[in-house]
Structures are given as structure tokens and as C-alpha cells.
């Protein structure tokens, strides 16, 4: 998508500027808030469903460049 001019996004279950473990050796499973992570993933799954199933397509996407199976290269 980014190759076609559609902005790419990153998502996090924490505020990275306030995460004392981010990119440190202490960043392990014990430091994760799994409940928060689950809620973020669940919300993203719901919020992006239209993009995933193809019912919503950004207007900047050229349908001729979309290969079968939804892959864009």
C-alpha cells in the first residue's frame, strides 16, 4: 500500500515514549500488558475489517494494480 501512496501505520498497546522497557533488555513477556494488547488487536480487527474484506478501498488505490488474492506489488 505504501508503494501506491497510501500512508502506512504502526499501532502499539502502550505509549512508546512512556514505556520504560521499550527496546531494552527488560522488554520481555513479563513487562507486557496483555489485556491492553488484546483490546488493541481486537479493536484493529474490527476497525480494519472493511479494508481486509475489500468492501472499503482507499480512493488512491488503482484497482488495476491489485493482483488476485488482494496482494499489491
C-alpha positions in Angstrom: 0.0 0.0 0.0 2.8 2.4 0.8 4.2 1.9 -2.6 0.9 3.2 -4.0 1.0 6.3 -1.9 -1.2 5.1 0.9 0.2 6.0 4.3 1.4 3.0 6.4 0.6 2.9 10.1 2.0 1.4 13.3 0.0 0.6 16.3 1.1 0.0 19.9 -0.7 -1.2 23.0 1.3 1.3 25.1 2.6 4.9 24.8 6.1 4.2 23.5 7.5 7.5 24.8 6.4 6.4 28.3 7.3 2.7 28.1 10.3 2.2 30.3 11.0 -1.2 28.7 10.8 -0.3 25.0 13.9 -1.5 23.1 15.6 -2.6 26.3 16.6 -6.0 27.7 13.8 -5.7 30.2 11.3 -5.7 27.3 10.0 -9.2 27.8 6.7 -11.0 28.3 6.5 -10.0 32.0 6.6 -6.3 31.0 3.6 -6.6 28.7 0.1 -5.5 29.5 -1.6 -8.4 27.7 -5.1 -7.2 28.4 -4.4 -3.9 26.8 -2.7 -5.6 23.9 -5.7 -7.8 23.4 -8.0 -4.8 23.3 -5.8 -3.0 20.8 -5.7 -6.1 18.5 -9.5 -6.7 18.8 -10.2 -3.0 18.0 -7.9 -3.1 15.0 -9.6 -6.2 13.7 -13.0 -4.6 13.9 -11.8 -1.2 12.6 -10.0 -2.6 9.6 -12.5 -5.3 8.5 -13.7 -3.3 5.5 -10.1 -3.0 4.2 -9.5 -6.7 4.8 -12.6 -7.9 3.0 -12.3 -5.4 0.2 -15.6 -3.6 0.9 -13.7 -0.4 1.5 -10.8 0.6 -0.7 -8.9 3.9 -0.4 -9.6 6.0 -3.5 -5.8 6.4 -4.1 -5.6 2.6 -4.9 -5.5 1.7 -8.6 -7.6 -1.5 -8.8 -5.6 -2.5 -11.9 -2.5 -2.9 -9.7 -4.2 -5.2 -7.2 -3.4 -8.8 -8.0 -5.7 -11.7 -7.3 -5.8 -12.7 -3.6 -5.5 -9.0 -2.6 -1.8 -8.7 -2.9 -0.5 -5.4 -4.2 3.0 -5.4 -5.8 
